[in-house]
Amino acid sequence: MTTIALEHPREDAKTVIKASIERMSSIDAYTDEGQRIVGQQEASLMGGNGARLTVDVPEMQENEDKTVVEVNAEKEVSIDMATNPEDIKSEFLDILNNLRDDDVDTLLEELSKDISPEQSKEVTSSASFGDAQSTMGKRFIIIFVVMMLFTLFFGVMMTSMMMP
Protein backbone atom coordinates (compact mmCIF):
# COMPACT_ATOMS: atom_id res chain seq x y z
CA MET A 1 0.00 0.00 0.00
CA THR A 2 1.27 3.47 -0.92
CA THR A 3 0.21 6.67 0.84
CA ILE A 4 0.17 9.94 -1.09
CA ALA A 5 -0.67 13.48 -0.01
CA LEU A 6 -2.39 15.63 -2.63
CA GLU A 7 -2.44 19.42 -2.24
CA HIS A 8 -6.16 19.60 -3.01
CA PRO A 9 -9.37 19.53 -0.98
CA ARG A 10 -10.97 16.06 -0.85
CA GLU A 11 -13.44 16.49 -3.74
CA ASP A 12 -10.78 18.05 -5.99
CA ALA A 13 -8.40 15.22 -5.08
CA LYS A 14 -11.05 12.72 -6.13
CA THR A 15 -11.33 14.55 -9.47
CA VAL A 16 -7.55 14.29 -9.99
CA ILE A 17 -7.69 10.57 -9.10
CA LYS A 18 -10.54 9.93 -11.54
CA ALA A 19 -8.75 11.88 -14.28
CA SER A 20 -5.65 9.74 -13.67
CA ILE A 21 -7.67 6.52 -13.94
CA GLU A 22 -9.36 7.77 -17.12
CA ARG A 23 -5.93 8.15 -18.69
CA MET A 24 -4.71 4.69 -17.69
CA SER A 25 -4.49 2.12 -20.46
CA SER A 26 -4.59 -0.85 -18.08
CA ILE A 27 -7.84 0.04 -16.30
CA ASP A 28 -11.06 -0.78 -18.15
CA ALA A 29 -13.64 0.54 -15.68
CA TYR A 30 -13.83 2.28 -12.32
CA THR A 31 -16.41 3.36 -9.78
CA ASP A 32 -16.57 5.96 -7.03
CA GLU A 33 -17.83 4.29 -3.86
CA GLY A 34 -17.63 7.44 -1.72
CA GLN A 35 -14.59 6.82 0.44
CA ARG A 36 -12.97 4.57 -2.15
CA ILE A 37 -12.41 4.68 -5.90
CA VAL A 38 -12.01 1.22 -7.39
CA GLY A 39 -10.56 0.54 -10.84
CA GLN A 40 -10.81 -2.82 -12.57
CA GLN A 41 -8.51 -4.37 -15.13
CA GLU A 42 -10.62 -6.89 -16.98
CA ALA A 43 -9.42 -10.42 -17.57
CA SER A 44 -8.14 -10.98 -21.08
CA LEU A 45 -8.47 -14.03 -23.27
CA MET A 46 -4.74 -14.36 -23.83
CA GLY A 47 -3.40 -12.81 -20.62
CA GLY A 48 -4.15 -12.73 -16.95
CA ASN A 49 -7.32 -12.73 -14.92
CA GLY A 50 -7.16 -9.01 -14.19
CA ALA A 51 -6.43 -6.84 -11.20
CA ARG A 52 -8.13 -4.27 -9.02
CA LEU A 53 -6.78 -0.80 -8.19
CA THR A 54 -8.14 0.69 -4.98
CA VAL A 55 -7.66 4.31 -3.92
CA ASP A 56 -8.95 5.02 -0.43
CA VAL A 57 -9.98 8.65 0.09
CA PRO A 58 -11.08 8.99 3.73
CA GLU A 59 -13.62 11.69 4.55
CA MET A 60 -11.79 12.71 7.69
CA GLN A 61 -8.63 14.60 6.73
CA GLU A 62 -6.24 16.47 9.02
CA ASN A 63 -6.19 19.48 6.71
CA GLU A 64 -9.00 20.72 4.44
CA ASP A 65 -6.56 21.82 1.73
CA LYS A 66 -4.61 18.55 1.70
CA THR A 67 -5.93 15.06 1.05
CA VAL A 68 -4.07 11.90 2.01
CA VAL A 69 -4.97 8.83 -0.04
CA GLU A 70 -3.87 5.20 0.05
CA VAL A 71 -3.26 3.31 -3.18
CA ASN A 72 -3.34 -0.46 -3.44
CA ALA A 73 -3.48 -2.94 -6.33
CA GLU A 74 -4.11 -6.67 -6.15
CA LYS A 75 -4.73 -9.62 -8.43
CA GLU A 76 -8.25 -10.92 -8.91
CA VAL A 77 -6.96 -14.50 -8.76
CA SER A 78 -4.00 -15.03 -6.43
CA ILE A 79 -2.34 -17.78 -8.51
CA ASP A 80 -2.45 -15.67 -11.69
CA MET A 81 1.10 -15.48 -13.07
CA ALA A 82 0.29 -13.18 -16.02
CA THR A 83 -1.06 -10.22 -14.03
CA ASN A 84 1.28 -7.89 -12.16
CA PRO A 85 -0.67 -5.48 -9.96
CA GLU A 86 2.48 -3.45 -9.25
CA ASP A 87 2.58 -2.44 -12.93
CA ILE A 88 -0.97 -1.09 -12.65
CA LYS A 89 -0.16 0.73 -9.44
CA SER A 90 3.01 2.23 -10.98
CA GLU A 91 1.11 3.40 -14.05
CA PHE A 92 -1.49 5.08 -11.82
CA LEU A 93 1.14 6.76 -9.64
CA ASP A 94 3.06 8.04 -12.69
CA ILE A 95 -0.06 9.61 -14.19
CA LEU A 96 -1.19 10.96 -10.81
CA ASN A 97 2.21 12.57 -10.24
CA ASN A 98 1.95 14.28 -13.64
CA LEU A 99 -1.52 15.64 -12.85
CA ARG A 100 -1.27 16.37 -9.11
CA ASP A 101 -0.22 20.02 -9.49
CA ASP A 102 -2.70 20.86 -12.27
CA ASP A 103 -5.63 23.17 -11.64
CA VAL A 104 -8.77 21.04 -11.30
CA ASP A 105 -10.89 23.23 -13.60
CA THR A 106 -8.24 23.07 -16.32
CA LEU A 107 -7.94 19.33 -15.80
CA LEU A 108 -11.71 18.86 -16.19
CA GLU A 109 -11.70 21.00 -19.33
CA GLU A 110 -8.88 18.96 -20.89
CA LEU A 111 -10.57 15.73 -19.91
CA SER A 112 -13.88 16.78 -21.46
CA LYS A 113 -12.05 17.55 -24.72
CA ASP A 114 -10.33 14.14 -24.73
CA ILE A 115 -13.17 11.95 -23.46
CA SER A 116 -16.90 12.29 -23.99
CA PRO A 117 -19.28 11.11 -21.22
CA GLU A 118 -20.08 8.01 -23.29
CA GLN A 119 -16.38 7.11 -23.48
CA SER A 120 -15.77 7.48 -19.75
CA LYS A 121 -14.60 4.40 -17.88
CA GLU A 122 -16.69 5.32 -14.84
CA VAL A 123 -19.51 2.92 -14.03
CA THR A 124 -22.23 3.26 -11.40
CA SER A 125 -21.15 0.29 -9.26
CA SER A 126 -18.56 -2.45 -9.08
CA ALA A 127 -21.29 -4.91 -10.12
CA SER A 128 -20.77 -3.52 -13.64
CA PHE A 129 -17.22 -4.87 -13.73
CA GLY A 130 -16.67 -7.86 -16.00
CA ASP A 131 -16.82 -11.41 -14.76
CA ALA A 132 -13.40 -13.10 -14.57
CA GLN A 133 -15.03 -16.55 -14.48
CA SER A 134 -16.71 -16.10 -17.88
CA THR A 135 -13.42 -14.96 -19.42
CA MET A 136 -11.66 -18.01 -17.98
CA GLY A 137 -14.34 -20.21 -19.55
CA LYS A 138 -13.91 -18.51 -22.93
CA ARG A 139 -10.14 -18.91 -22.66
CA PHE A 140 -10.58 -22.64 -21.94
CA ILE A 141 -12.88 -23.08 -24.94
CA ILE A 142 -10.46 -21.27 -27.27
CA ILE A 143 -7.53 -23.38 -26.08
CA PHE A 144 -9.60 -26.55 -26.42
CA VAL A 145 -10.64 -25.69 -30.00
CA VAL A 146 -7.06 -24.82 -30.98
CA MET A 147 -5.78 -28.10 -29.53
CA MET A 148 -8.48 -30.06 -31.38
CA LEU A 149 -7.60 -28.33 -34.67
CA PHE A 150 -3.91 -29.03 -34.09
CA THR A 151 -4.70 -32.71 -33.38
CA LEU A 152 -6.84 -32.95 -36.51
CA PHE A 153 -4.16 -31.24 -38.64
CA PHE A 154 -1.44 -33.50 -37.19
CA GLY A 155 -3.58 -36.60 -37.88
CA VAL A 156 -4.19 -35.56 -41.50
CA MET A 157 -0.48 -34.84 -42.00
CA MET A 158 0.54 -38.21 -40.54
CA THR A 159 -2.05 -40.02 -42.67
CA SER A 160 -0.86 -38.27 -45.86
CA MET A 161 2.76 -39.18 -45.03
CA MET A 162 1.88 -42.87 -44.70
CA MET A 163 -0.06 -43.09 -47.95
CA PRO A 164 1.91 -43.89 -51.12
GROMACS elastic network, one bead per residue, 0.5 to 0.9 nm:
[ bonds ]
;  ai    aj funct       b0    kb
    1    70     6  0.64793   500
    1    71     6  0.56375   500
    1    73     6  0.78003   500
    2    69     6  0.82696   500
    2    70     6  0.55092   500
    2    71     6  0.50678   500
    2    72     6  0.65609   500
    3    68     6  0.68602   500
    3    69     6  0.56792   500
    3    71     6  0.62852   500
    4    67     6  0.82495   500
    4    68     6  0.56081   500
    4    69     6  0.53596   500
    4    70     6  0.63354   500
    4    71     6  0.77494   500
    5     8     6  0.87555   500
    5    66     6  0.66454   500
    5    67     6  0.55929   500
    5    69     6  0.63325   500
    5    70     6  0.88810   500
    6     9     6  0.81686   500
    6    10     6  0.87715   500
    6    13     6  0.64995   500
    6    65     6  0.86393   500
    6    66     6  0.56744   500
    6    67     6  0.51387   500
    6    68     6  0.61900   500
    6    69     6  0.77230   500
    6   100     6  0.66182   500
    6   101     6  0.84325   500
    7    13     6  0.78154   500
    7    65     6  0.62068   500
    7    67     6  0.64815   500
    7    68     6  0.87903   500
    7   100     6  0.76052   500
    7   101     6  0.76081   500
    8    11     6  0.79464   500
    8    12     6  0.57109   500
    8    13     6  0.53338   500
    8    16     6  0.88772   500
    8    64     6  0.80585   500
    8    65     6  0.52516   500
    8    66     6  0.50704   500
    8    67     6  0.60996   500
    8   100     6  0.84611   500
    8   101     6  0.88045   500
    8   104     6  0.88033   500
    9    12     6  0.54122   500
    9    13     6  0.60306   500
    9    14     6  0.87054   500
    9    63     6  0.83246   500
    9    64     6  0.55622   500
    9    66     6  0.55494   500
    9    67     6  0.59972   500
   10    13     6  0.50207   500
   10    14     6  0.62482   500
   10    15     6  0.87533   500
   10    57     6  0.75353   500
   10    58     6  0.84341   500
   10    59     6  0.74390   500
   10    61     6  0.80675   500
   10    64     6  0.73203   500
   10    65     6  0.76960   500
   10    66     6  0.72865   500
   10    67     6  0.54755   500
   10    68     6  0.85551   500
   11    14     6  0.50630   500
   11    15     6  0.64005   500
   11    16     6  0.88573   500
   12    16     6  0.63683   500
   12    17     6  0.86716   500
   12   104     6  0.64162   500
   13    16     6  0.50652   500
   13    17     6  0.61886   500
   13    18     6  0.86173   500
   13    57     6  0.85081   500
   13    66     6  0.84469   500
   13    67     6  0.66069   500
   13    68     6  0.89503   500
   13    69     6  0.88347   500
   13   100     6  0.82651   500
   13   104     6  0.85231   500
   14    18     6  0.61032   500
   14    19     6  0.85151   500
   14    32     6  0.87786   500
   14    37     6  0.81601   500
   14    57     6  0.75047   500
   15    18     6  0.51182   500
   15    19     6  0.60818   500
   15    20     6  0.85442   500
   15   104     6  0.72138   500
   15   107     6  0.86255   500
   15   108     6  0.79961   500
   16    19     6  0.50722   500
   16    20     6  0.61556   500
   16    21     6  0.87172   500
   16    96     6  0.72274   500
   16    99     6  0.68084   500
   16   100     6  0.66738   500
   16   102     6  0.84790   500
   16   104     6  0.69867   500
   16   107     6  0.77014   500
   16   108     6  0.87548   500
   17    20     6  0.50749   500
   17    21     6  0.63099   500
   17    22     6  0.86619   500
   17    37     6  0.82037   500
   17    55     6  0.81188   500
   17    92     6  0.87191   500
   17    96     6  0.67269   500
   17    99     6  0.88184   500
   17   100     6  0.86459   500
   18    21     6  0.50698   500
   18    22     6  0.61062   500
   18    23     6  0.87004   500
   18    30     6  0.83700   500
   18    31     6  0.89814   500
   18    32     6  0.85142   500
   18    37     6  0.79311   500
   18   122     6  0.83624   500
   19    22     6  0.50311   500
   19    23     6  0.64256   500
   19    24     6  0.89186   500
   19    95     6  0.89828   500
   19    96     6  0.83726   500
   19    99     6  0.82771   500
   19   107     6  0.76506   500
   19   108     6  0.78233   500
   19   111     6  0.70516   500
   20    23     6  0.52694   500
   20    24     6  0.65178   500
   20    92     6  0.65245   500
   20    93     6  0.84498   500
   20    94     6  0.89328   500
   20    95     6  0.56183   500
   20    96     6  0.54427   500
   20    98     6  0.88588   500
   20    99     6  0.72516   500
   21    24     6  0.51136   500
   21    25     6  0.84834   500
   21    26     6  0.89961   500
   21    27     6  0.68936   500
   21    29     6  0.86317   500
   21    30     6  0.76555   500
   21    39     6  0.73243   500
   21    92     6  0.66895   500
   21    95     6  0.82104   500
   21    96     6  0.84505   500
   21   121     6  0.82495   500
   22    25     6  0.81674   500
   22    27     6  0.79119   500
   22    28     6  0.87721   500
   22    29     6  0.85219   500
   22    30     6  0.85526   500
   22   111     6  0.85192   500
   22   115     6  0.84954   500
   22   120     6  0.69328   500
   22   121     6  0.62681   500
   22   122     6  0.80528   500
   23    27     6  0.86661   500
   23    92     6  0.87392   500
   23    95     6  0.75327   500
   23   111     6  0.89666   500
   24    27     6  0.57748   500
   24    28     6  0.83940   500
   24    88     6  0.85304   500
   24    91     6  0.69786   500
   24    92     6  0.67046   500
   24    95     6  0.76120   500
   25    28     6  0.75402   500
   25    91     6  0.86087   500
   26    40     6  0.85428   500
   26    41     6  0.60382   500
   26    42     6  0.86084   500
   26    87     6  0.89700   500
   26    88     6  0.65282   500
   26    91     6  0.81717   500
   27    30     6  0.75265   500
   27    39     6  0.61129   500
   27    40     6  0.55613   500
   27    42     6  0.75052   500
   27    51     6  0.86871   500
   27    52     6  0.84661   500
   27    53     6  0.82158   500
   27    88     6  0.78649   500
   27   121     6  0.81893   500
   28    39     6  0.74458   500
   28    40     6  0.59529   500
   28    41     6  0.53399   500
   28    42     6  0.62422   500
   28   121     6  0.62781   500
   28   122     6  0.89403   500
   28   129     6  0.86265   500
   29    38     6  0.84717   500
   29    39     6  0.57336   500
   29    40     6  0.53810   500
   29    41     6  0.71197   500
   29    42     6  0.81290   500
   29   120     6  0.83289   500
   29   122     6  0.57333   500
   29   123     6  0.65498   500
   29   126     6  0.87552   500
   29   128     6  0.84515   500
   29   129     6  0.67775   500
   29   130     6  0.89349   500
   30    37     6  0.69966   500
   30    38     6  0.53571   500
   30    40     6  0.59267   500
   30    41     6  0.89619   500
   30    53     6  0.87275   500
   30   121     6  0.60009   500
   30   123     6  0.59707   500
   30   124     6  0.85068   500
   30   125     6  0.81767   500
   30   126     6  0.74289   500
   30   129     6  0.80387   500
   31    36     6  0.84601   500
   31    37     6  0.57247   500
   31    38     6  0.54475   500
   31    39     6  0.65804   500
   31    40     6  0.87909   500
   31   121     6  0.83597   500
   31   122     6  0.54270   500
   31   123     6  0.52750   500
   31   124     6  0.60420   500
   31   125     6  0.56716   500
   31   126     6  0.62360   500
   32    35     6  0.77763   500
   32    36     6  0.62233   500
   32    38     6  0.65899   500
   32    39     6  0.89462   500
   32   122     6  0.78319   500
   32   123     6  0.81704   500
   32   124     6  0.76383   500
   32   125     6  0.76145   500
   32   126     6  0.88751   500
   33    36     6  0.51589   500
   33    37     6  0.58061   500
   33    38     6  0.74729   500
   33   124     6  0.87924   500
   33   125     6  0.74951   500
   33   126     6  0.85534   500
   34    37     6  0.72338   500
   34    57     6  0.79595   500
   34    58     6  0.86669   500
   34    59     6  0.85696   500
   35    55     6  0.85646   500
   35    56     6  0.59819   500
   35    58     6  0.52804   500
   35    59     6  0.64429   500
   36    54     6  0.68208   500
   36    55     6  0.56122   500
   36    57     6  0.55358   500
   36    58     6  0.75940   500
   37    53     6  0.81854   500
   37    54     6  0.59176   500
   37    55     6  0.51638   500
   37    56     6  0.64868   500
   37    57     6  0.75919   500
   38    52     6  0.69105   500
   38    53     6  0.56630   500
   38    55     6  0.63698   500
   38    56     6  0.85057   500
   38   126     6  0.76920   500
   39    51     6  0.84682   500
   39    52     6  0.56881   500
   39    54     6  0.63422   500
   39    55     6  0.83991   500
   39   121     6  0.89815   500
   39   122     6  0.87386   500
   39   126     6  0.87212   500
   40    50     6  0.73724   500
   40    51     6  0.61033   500
   40    53     6  0.62795   500
   40    54     6  0.87728   500
   40   126     6  0.85040   500
   40   129     6  0.68340   500
   40   130     6  0.84603   500
   41    44     6  0.89058   500
   41    49     6  0.84510   500
   41    51     6  0.50902   500
   41    52     6  0.61244   500
   41    53     6  0.79862   500
   41    88     6  0.85891   500
   41   129     6  0.88413   500
   41   130     6  0.89209   500
   42    48     6  0.87169   500
   42    49     6  0.70142   500
   42    51     6  0.71407   500
   42    52     6  0.87490   500
   42   129     6  0.76375   500
   42   130     6  0.62078   500
   42   131     6  0.79824   500
   42   132     6  0.72106   500
   42   135     6  0.88782   500
   43    46     6  0.87549   500
   43    47     6  0.71599   500
   43    48     6  0.57933   500
   43    51     6  0.78945   500
   43    76     6  0.87483   500
   43   130     6  0.78449   500
   43   131     6  0.79678   500
   43   132     6  0.56470   500
   43   133     6  0.88577   500
   43   135     6  0.63206   500
   43   136     6  0.79164   500
   44    47     6  0.50965   500
   44    48     6  0.60075   500
   44    49     6  0.64595   500
   44    50     6  0.72356   500
   44   132     6  0.86304   500
   44   135     6  0.68149   500
   44   136     6  0.84509   500
   44   139     6  0.83318   500
   45    48     6  0.77696   500
   45    49     6  0.85326   500
   45   135     6  0.63355   500
   45   136     6  0.73508   500
   45   138     6  0.70543   500
   45   139     6  0.51973   500
   45   140     6  0.89653   500
   45   142     6  0.85013   500
   46   139     6  0.71636   500
   47    50     6  0.83595   500
   47    82     6  0.59144   500
   47    83     6  0.74637   500
   48    51     6  0.85463   500
   48    77     6  0.88401   500
   48    80     6  0.62621   500
   48    81     6  0.70825   500
   48    84     6  0.87098   500
   49    75     6  0.76460   500
   49    76     6  0.63448   500
   49    77     6  0.64213   500
   49    80     6  0.65452   500
   49    82     6  0.77068   500
   49    83     6  0.68077   500
   49   132     6  0.60990   500
   49   133     6  0.86136   500
   49   135     6  0.78971   500
   49   136     6  0.74843   500
   50    74     6  0.89119   500
   50    75     6  0.62781   500
   50    76     6  0.57147   500
   50    77     6  0.77216   500
   50    80     6  0.85313   500
   50    82     6  0.87307   500
   50    83     6  0.62226   500
   50    84     6  0.87512   500
   50    85     6  0.85111   500
   50   132     6  0.74678   500
   51    73     6  0.69002   500
   51    74     6  0.55596   500
   51    76     6  0.50092   500
   51    77     6  0.80502   500
   51    83     6  0.69520   500
   51    84     6  0.78443   500
   51    85     6  0.60467   500
   51    88     6  0.80691   500
   52    72     6  0.82729   500
   52    73     6  0.55314   500
   52    74     6  0.54943   500
   52    75     6  0.63739   500
   52    76     6  0.66521   500
   52    85     6  0.76125   500
   52    88     6  0.86393   500
   53    71     6  0.73761   500
   53    72     6  0.58742   500
   53    74     6  0.67655   500
   53    85     6  0.78908   500
   53    88     6  0.73331   500
   53    89     6  0.69108   500
   53    92     6  0.87004   500
   54    70     6  0.79944   500
   54    71     6  0.58206   500
   54    72     6  0.51666   500
   54    73     6  0.60600   500
   54    74     6  0.84718   500
   55    69     6  0.65310   500
   55    70     6  0.55620   500
   55    72     6  0.64558   500
   55    73     6  0.87153   500
   56    68     6  0.87805   500
   56    69     6  0.55243   500
   56    70     6  0.51066   500
   56    71     6  0.65467   500
   56    72     6  0.84048   500
   57    60     6  0.88024   500
   57    67     6  0.76352   500
   57    68     6  0.70110   500
   57    69     6  0.50163   500
   57    70     6  0.70183   500
   58    61     6  0.68126   500
   58    67     6  0.84004   500
   58    68     6  0.77849   500
   58    69     6  0.71878   500
   58    70     6  0.89375   500
   60    63     6  0.88403   500
   61    64     6  0.65473   500
   61    66     6  0.75565   500
   61    67     6  0.63055   500
   61    68     6  0.70944   500
   62    66     6  0.77817   500
   62    67     6  0.80981   500
   62    68     6  0.86401   500
   63    66     6  0.53409   500
   63    67     6  0.71944   500
   64    67     6  0.72809   500
   71    89     6  0.74455   500
   71    92     6  0.89892   500
   71    93     6  0.85407   500
   72    85     6  0.86438   500
   72    86     6  0.87453   500
   72    89     6  0.68933   500
   73    85     6  0.52388   500
   73    86     6  0.66520   500
   73    87     6  0.89719   500
   73    88     6  0.70521   500
   73    89     6  0.58490   500
   74    77     6  0.87277   500
   74    78     6  0.83654   500
   74    84     6  0.81661   500
   74    85     6  0.52642   500
   74    86     6  0.79595   500
   75    78     6  0.58117   500
   75    79     6  0.84979   500
   75    80     6  0.72383   500
   75    83     6  0.67196   500
   75    84     6  0.72825   500
   75    85     6  0.59953   500
   76    80     6  0.79989   500
   76    83     6  0.88530   500
   76   132     6  0.79615   500
   77    80     6  0.55058   500
   77    83     6  0.89941   500
   77   132     6  0.87934   500
   78    81     6  0.83900   500
   80    83     6  0.60929   500
   80    84     6  0.86412   500
   81    84     6  0.76430   500
   83    87     6  0.86590   500
   84    87     6  0.56558   500
   84    88     6  0.71775   500
   85    88     6  0.51581   500
   85    89     6  0.62549   500
   85    90     6  0.86024   500
   86    90     6  0.59585   500
   86    91     6  0.84795   500
   87    90     6  0.50745   500
   87    91     6  0.61293   500
   87    92     6  0.86174   500
   88    91     6  0.51429   500
   88    92     6  0.62457   500
   88    93     6  0.86683   500
   89    92     6  0.51277   500
   89    93     6  0.61663   500
   89    94     6  0.86175   500
   90    93     6  0.50803   500
   90    94     6  0.60556   500
   90    95     6  0.86128   500
   91    94     6  0.52052   500
   91    95     6  0.63123   500
   91    96     6  0.85364   500
   92    95     6  0.53075   500
   92    96     6  0.59753   500
   92    97     6  0.85026   500
   93    97     6  0.59392   500
   93    98     6  0.85561   500
   94    97     6  0.52245   500
   94    98     6  0.64101   500
   94    99     6  0.88822   500
   95    98     6  0.51192   500
   95    99     6  0.63555   500
   95   100     6  0.85414   500
   96    99     6  0.51204   500
   96   100     6  0.56671   500
   97   100     6  0.52728   500
   97   101     6  0.78737   500
   98   101     6  0.74069   500
   98   102     6  0.81741   500
   99   102     6  0.53773   500
   99   103     6  0.86577   500
   99   107     6  0.79696   500
  100   103     6  0.84651   500
  101   104     6  0.88057   500
  102   105     6  0.86289   500
  102   106     6  0.72111   500
  102   107     6  0.64977   500
  103   106     6  0.53643   500
  103   107     6  0.61120   500
  103   108     6  0.87295   500
  104   108     6  0.61072   500
  104   109     6  0.85485   500
  105   108     6  0.51456   500
  105   109     6  0.62037   500
  105   110     6  0.86893   500
  106   109     6  0.50267   500
  106   110     6  0.61750   500
  106   111     6  0.84946   500
  107   110     6  0.51932   500
  107   111     6  0.60645   500
  107   112     6  0.85928   500
  108   112     6  0.60701   500
  108   113     6  0.86418   500
  109   112     6  0.52061   500
  109   113     6  0.64163   500
  109   114     6  0.88427   500
  110   113     6  0.51728   500
  110   114     6  0.63368   500
  110   115     6  0.86143   500
  111   114     6  0.50851   500
  111   115     6  0.58003   500
  111   116     6  0.82869   500
  112   115     6  0.52761   500
  112   116     6  0.59790   500
  112   117     6  0.78320   500
  113   116     6  0.71913   500
  115   118     6  0.79583   500
  115   119     6  0.58125   500
  115   120     6  0.63612   500
  116   119     6  0.52310   500
  116   120     6  0.65077   500
  117   120     6  0.52581   500
  117   121     6  0.88422   500
  117   122     6  0.89998   500
  118   121     6  0.85134   500
  119   122     6  0.88296   500
  120   123     6  0.82233   500
  122   125     6  0.87332   500
  123   126     6  0.73651   500
  123   127     6  0.89321   500
  123   128     6  0.65782   500
  123   129     6  0.81294   500
  124   127     6  0.83247   500
  124   128     6  0.72925   500
  125   128     6  0.58229   500
  125   129     6  0.78740   500
  126   129     6  0.54086   500
  126   130     6  0.89881   500
  127   130     6  0.80402   500
  128   131     6  0.88885   500
  130   133     6  0.89721   500
  130   134     6  0.84466   500
  130   135     6  0.85256   500
  131   134     6  0.56330   500
  131   135     6  0.67757   500
  131   136     6  0.89699   500
  132   135     6  0.51900   500
  132   136     6  0.62197   500
  132   137     6  0.87249   500
  133   136     6  0.50691   500
  133   137     6  0.62854   500
  133   138     6  0.87504   500
  134   137     6  0.50245   500
  134   138     6  0.62624   500
  134   139     6  0.85951   500
  135   138     6  0.50214   500
  135   139     6  0.60687   500
  135   140     6  0.85651   500
  136   139     6  0.50046   500
  136   140     6  0.61907   500
  136   141     6  0.87041   500
  137   140     6  0.50813   500
  137   141     6  0.62876   500
  137   142     6  0.87060   500
  138   141     6  0.50963   500
  138   142     6  0.61835   500
  138   143     6  0.86215   500
  139   142     6  0.51840   500
  139   143     6  0.62064   500
  139   144     6  0.85317   500
  140   143     6  0.52023   500
  140   144     6  0.60295   500
  140   145     6  0.86235   500
  141   145     6  0.61187   500
  141   146     6  0.85673   500
  142   145     6  0.52065   500
  142   146     6  0.61642   500
  142   147     6  0.85860   500
  143   146     6  0.51266   500
  143   147     6  0.61019   500
  143   148     6  0.85819   500
  144   147     6  0.51667   500
  144   148     6  0.61790   500
  144   149     6  0.86700   500
  145   148     6  0.50623   500
  145   149     6  0.61586   500
  145   150     6  0.85470   500
  146   149     6  0.51187   500
  146   150     6  0.61058   500
  146   151     6  0.85798   500
  147   150     6  0.50076   500
  147   151     6  0.60993   500
  147   152     6  0.85569   500
  148   151     6  0.50305   500
  148   152     6  0.61087   500
  148   153     6  0.85285   500
  149   152     6  0.50319   500
  149   153     6  0.60078   500
  149   154     6  0.84319   500
  150   153     6  0.50665   500
  150   154     6  0.59776   500
  150   155     6  0.84755   500
  151   154     6  0.50790   500
  151   155     6  0.60571   500
  151   156     6  0.86201   500
  152   155     6  0.50834   500
  152   156     6  0.62256   500
  152   157     6  0.86137   500
  153   156     6  0.51789   500
  153   157     6  0.61501   500
  153   158     6  0.86178   500
  154   157     6  0.50875   500
  154   158     6  0.61093   500
  154   159     6  0.85405   500
  155   158     6  0.51577   500
  155   159     6  0.60792   500
  155   160     6  0.85862   500
  156   159     6  0.50869   500
  156   160     6  0.61154   500
  156   161     6  0.85910   500
  157   160     6  0.51742   500
  157   161     6  0.62051   500
  157   162     6  0.87923   500
  158   161     6  0.51020   500
  158   162     6  0.63862   500
  158   163     6  0.88976   500
  159   162     6  0.52600   500
  159   163     6  0.64279   500
  160   163     6  0.53172   500
  160   164     6  0.81814   500
  161   164     6  0.77398   500
